[in-house]
Structures are given as structure tokens and as C-alpha cells.
Amino acid sequence: MHITAIWALMVKDARLYTANRLFVLVTVLGLTAYIVIYFLVPATVDETLHLGLVIPDTPSALSEMTDNDAVQVTRFTDVEALRTAVVSGEVEVGFAFPADLYDQLRQGTQPTVELLLALEVPPDFVSVYAAAARELSFTLIGQELPVVIKEEILGVDMVGASIAPRQRILPLFAVLVLMVECLGLASLIVAEIEQRTIRALLVTPLTVRDVFVAKTLFGSLFAFGQAILLLAITGGLVKAPLLNLTALSIGSVLMTGIAFLIATLGRDLMSVMGWGMLALLIMALPTFTVLIPGLAADWVRIIPTYYLVDTLHRSLNFGADWNDVSGNLLLLTAFALLSLALGMVTLQRRFV
């Protein structure tokens, strides 16, 4: 292996990359945009439930139920005022009791209680709020439900420990940074193939292995450096820095292998961008399991970036250690080596 020649190839690739104004502009603007968006997104989570009520009177029993920081109750004079408040986002949930509620309850009739929900309330919560409305009706006449409620939280209890929006988008930005550099490396390789630069290099004492080593090192280090910069500015290296850096380094190798595969399919800059955007969309899908946990599905685990996103998410937001994410790192490494090997084998056929 020609170490000096490999270094020279890496320097050449760096010069060619910086000479491409398009990718330099995308790199600088993209990285700047990620950082700006990160600091503009809220850093805290409001866990207070804003509840609206239309009710003839507020008994002491109801006041005791809602006397806590987790629920903020606002009374409205009529249903239309409550409806307007729900639509405007002033309250998330509204209960509209009829004006003759007490008379209906004492007579044994079944009153109709309107349940008004904001658009962003998950469908699974509808039955929960419906049950709450029935319990409130019983509470209003001083009766209790003849059951003992036993609470059991399945999974991780996020009360008091919800993740701020800016922390949720950080893994997404890390993957996007790596993917942008993946597109840049793929376009660089395609340009060298079309201009027969690689064939000319192989006439020298350089071997195919030397060329691939130089491309792998350049692509991985260039993407890795920008990911480090992103996490350093956003505070992502404060917790478990070695673990996060390891995950990003493996992810950089994975993206380099994907760049080789894209370069195999692309014939010019436009085709590289087309295949690259398709790959970017696929590789970005696992980030939605972090942004919108309710969309999580088992099939997303077949996408290699899932293990990168999940590792960063658990490390940055839940304090996961090496033991917690060791399985992720092993699978991510396997995917990275597999993509790198496939990329080298298929790409070699284009210029050998």
C-alpha cells in the first residue's frame, strides 16, 4: 500500500470537492441551517394539559381533582366559546356539560356531554378522555365509581422527562449531514470515471485498493468532521462523547459505502442527484421513529441508519451507555462493512 500516494489522492479529492461550488454551498448552508434550526426549536416541553369546561357549577370534588400543575382548567360560558378555544389551540381538550346536568343525573337519565378535541390529540387518547368525562359526571353528584383504579404504565414513563423538540431533531440532522457528503463523494467519483481520471491513476504504480482506500478515508473523514462540528455546537458531545463519536464514525463509513453504490448507478451529476435523493429519503425514514414515536414500526429496522439514529437518540436523550447500545453498534458496523464491500465490488467494474 502506497501511503504517500494515498495521502496525495485524498488531498486531490479535497481540492476537487472544494472546487465544486454547488456542493460547497450546499455543505455550508446545510450545516448552518441545521444549527440555526436547532437553536430556534423549543428547548423545553410543556407537559401541562389545558382543559376547557362548560359546566353549571364547579363542585369542590372537581377542584380537588384538578388542583395540580399537570392540569390547567379554564371555564367557559357556552359551548361555542369552548369550541373556539379548542380550534385556536388555547385548550387541547374540552368538556361541555348540559345546563340541566344535575337534574338529568338525579332523574336517572343519561345526559349528553360533548367532548371537543384538538386536531393534534392522538386517536388513542379519545377513549381516555371519554372515560374522564364519565368519571367527572359521577364526581359532580358526589358519587364514586364502584371500582379501584390501578395504574400501570407500559414502557418508559415520560411524565416529567419528555424530550424537547430540538433534541428529537438532532439525530435527523446528523444523518442529513452524512448523507449530503455521501452525495458529494458519489458525484466526485462519477466525474472522475467520466473523465477517465481513475483509469489514468491505475496506469501508475497505484492499485485499485489504493484508490478505494483513499476514497473511503476522504469520504468518511470529511463527513465525520462535519457531524462532529454539528454535535459540538449543539452540545451533543457533552454526554457520552466517545460513544457518540464511535457511532458517527461507523455511520460515516456506512454512508461512504452507499456513495460507492450511488456512483455505480449514476452516469452524471443529475443521475447521481436522483439516486442520491432516493437513498436520502430511505435512509432518513428511521428518524421519524424519533420525531413521531407513534409511527414506529418493526420494518424500519431493515434500514441501516435506524441503528445510528436509535443509538444517538438513546445516548443523547436517555443517557444510554455502551451496554445499552452494543447491539446497535454491532449491526451498524455489519451494515457499514457490507455496504462498503458491495460498493467497492460493483464500482470497480466501471473503471477496471
Stockholm file with secondary structure:
# STOCKHOLM 1.0

chainA/1-352         MHITAIWALMVKDARLYTANRLFVLVTVLGLTAYIVIYFLVPATVDETLHLGLVIPDTPSALSEMTDNDAVQVTRFTDVEALRTAVVSGEVEVGFAFPADLYDQLRQGTQPTVELLLALEVPPDFVSVYAAAARELSFTLIGQELPVVIKEEILGVDMVGASIAPRQRILPLFAVLVLMVECLGLASLIVAEIEQRTIRALLVTPLTVRDVFVAKTLFGSLFAFGQAILLLAITGGLVKAPLLNLTALSIGSVLMTGIAFLIATLGRDLMSVMGWGMLALLIMALPTFTVLIPGLAADWVRIIPTYYLVDTLHRSLNFGADWNDVSGNLLLLTAFALLSLALGMVTLQRRFV
#=GR chainA/1-352 SS CCHHHHHHHHHHHHHHHHHCHHHHHHHHHHHHHHHHHHHHSCSSCCCCEEEEEECSCCCHHHHHHTCBTTEEEEECSSHHHHHHHHHHTSCSEEEECCTTHHHHHHHTCCCCCEEEECTTSCGGGHHHHHHHHHHHHHHHTTCCCSSCCCCCCCSCCCTTCCCCHHHHHHHHHHHHHHHHHHHHHHHHHHHHHHTTHHHHHHHTTCCHHHHHHHHHHHHHHHHHHHHHHHHHHHTTTSSSHHHHHHHHHHHHHHHHHHHHHHHHHCSSHHHHHHHHHHHHHHHHGGGHHHHCGGGCCGGGGGSTHHHHHHHHHHHHHHCCCHHHHHHHHHHHHHHHHHHHHHHHHHHHHHHC
#=GC SS_cons         CCHHHHHHHHHHHHHHHHHCHHHHHHHHHHHHHHHHHHHHSCSSCCCCEEEEEECSCCCHHHHHHTCBTTEEEEECSSHHHHHHHHHHTSCSEEEECCTTHHHHHHHTCCCCCEEEECTTSCGGGHHHHHHHHHHHHHHHTTCCCSSCCCCCCCSCCCTTCCCCHHHHHHHHHHHHHHHHHHHHHHHHHHHHHHTTHHHHHHHTTCCHHHHHHHHHHHHHHHHHHHHHHHHHHHTTTSSSHHHHHHHHHHHHHHHHHHHHHHHHHCSSHHHHHHHHHHHHHHHHGGGHHHHCGGGCCGGGGGSTHHHHHHHHHHHHHHCCCHHHHHHHHHHHHHHHHHHHHHHHHHHHHHHC
//
